[in-house]
């Protein structure tokens, strides 16, 4: 798991995450890259849950998406959702247990995929459906901020956001505030599934739009 915060400011927008990666054997590394840039669609993003599968990281999977005929962020997100559903369902059980096939992709981008159009925060959440043995997804959008990740960490971050208001901050204040949110999430996070180690950790990472 991870802690992820996406927030729009008055002069910039940001996606921030922790950097903890836990290997299948329980080894912990605090060097995972969970934020990314998508220059072809003028967007930045981050992800939680599975960091990689099928030999590719989440950003590498996104890079396989064809942009032919894609004119809006909504159309692009529909392709992201379909890709995750197909490729995560196909994962071998020996690689990832079915119950752990969950990932969330959070993007801050422009509605028209180019400068001059409105900016929004949107998410694609893919999760396992035990009844059908397939991965299913849902798409959501958020006007100013969004948090995702390990439940205990997310609850603390959401509480801080509610207490401090949902205002659009200038870049320097935005950076300080989001850094504090990620640090609070890391401190409050519970253990990773089936592991005696915190789900979140390591230095925060940032991508700005």
Secondary structure, 3 states (H helix, E strand, C coil): CCEEEEEECCCCEEEEECCCEECCCCCEECCCCCEEEEHHHCEEEEEEECCEECCEEHHHHHCCCCCCCCCCHHHHHHHHHHHHHHHHHCCCCCCCCHHHCCEEEEEEEECCCCCCCCEEEEEEEEEEECCCCEEEEEEEEECCEEEEECHHHHHHHHHHHHHHCCCCCCHHHHHHHHHHHHHHHHHHCCECCCCCCECCCCCCEEEEC
